[in-house]
């Protein structure tokens, strides 16, 4: 398959009609599509997937509801039609595949998937194909089960890592998908068909044999037991599959809820910070309200300052005067007391006549001091006035108001940031009820125990069925080889089908071994070209097509980096392509995110050789035009840029 053009109408971020072509000129077989995160690279991959298979996948490869692929801005303008047209070639034939989604009749405003009707049209060399044949035509070219290896996104790496882990349901499904790429199911279907034919022939032989013989009765009894065991096995396998499906769904929900639980802890912390910021803002408001009535003081600040200086000078002068009055009064009282007692009131010595005369002279010249009460009253009044003037300090009021404004602004900015963060966090877990976490975990644990029990029962029934089948085959073949057979034609048919079944059984095992060897050798060749670690010897494949790196001493490399994992996954894809002969188109979304510059250069140089056509959806950080483009520029046929129009719109631009 070679892509020619992709046309989109209102598909995800692509509003209106937009188109992208995929030219191939001689050795120029690479189309580069640059786009930042959230610009629509994965949406283009989903556009291809929706056109082919009618499904759109989100994170963890979970289907996206159809209502969500309609562009939001187009829906706002009441244009509810979504259409994707894919033009491609296969084996020299031109195809056009158009898938359309539009509201059902009488639906004015669609609100869920049931409000839409879906249609699909395919033209082959311009001639329409009957609707019931479209899916068969697509599956003939690129079956949905193997498309994951040619429509490649980052999720494939997570799936591929399951292959090198222990056997489980996921690795089994991936192994089955790989074997479909390699054509193994064709042989498996033949083996199953032969087994069914053999079983019918054996039953027919038993019916036409000698019913009264002991041998025939044993055949019939064994056949009835075998049929009963197969019916019971089928029932238990259905129960097993149902439990696995429910358990897988619960696992997905639990992973989502586990993420939600982590986000909820961040939301709780965010709310605590929001409460603190709100409290700080409220305090700033209260301070501002309390200080605002005093703001007028700034108008009289100069007068208040001058008056305060005057009062301070008067206060100092009055204090000095009061101290002088007090000193004179105290001295007068001490002199009189010394004269009366004959002893000095300070040192206690006797006062001589000469000193008494001196004291008398001083007292005769002493003038009574008046005004103590007046001066002390004036001092108290000046002190009160000064305190009032100081309380009218405009500078302090201004500083407090300015600081309150700063605190208010800072708290408001923090509140807005915290609210935006909470909105963002809530957007990560839309519609999640965290109370469901415990209930789901308990149900999942019950299902896991049930699956374990069913696995044991299925294994026991498989062993029982195999034993009964072997016993029945032996009985029928013994009867067919003897002279008791009533129909030699049916007997020969039983023997022939038995031989063919054995041949097919051995052929399946041999084919798997051969294909694994081809994939291993091809993947090893690719790996040694792409890895920068030259001491790695080879890749070794396991039964589930997991590839293990072997070092120069042929020992397993147990610890693999994310970059090595990506190189191994690319090597597997190339090995599958070479083994199956399906090297048509290879579409890769963000393929270089885990690679260092040296590995990226090697991969870029080799990618154009992995398929007839390569389409890469990248961003500047993983494939720099200045740093990396030179490694692949000789193979580039077209370059596109996904440009932002708004959060819900992007446009495709040709460079």
PyMOL commands that set and color helices and strands:
alter all, ss='L'
color gray80, all
select helices_A, chain A and resi 41-53+59-61+66-69+72-76+113-115+131-142+144-149+155-163+169-182+184-208+214-292+295-341+353-364+372-391+394-428+436-481+488-530+562-580+597-607+629-631+633-635
alter helices_A, ss='H'
color red, helices_A
select strands_A, chain A and resi 2-11+14-21+30-34+82-90+93-103+116-124+127-128+151-152+538-541+547-550+585-589+613-618+636-646+649-654
alter strands_A, ss='S'
color yellow, strands_A
deselect
rebuild
show_as cartoon
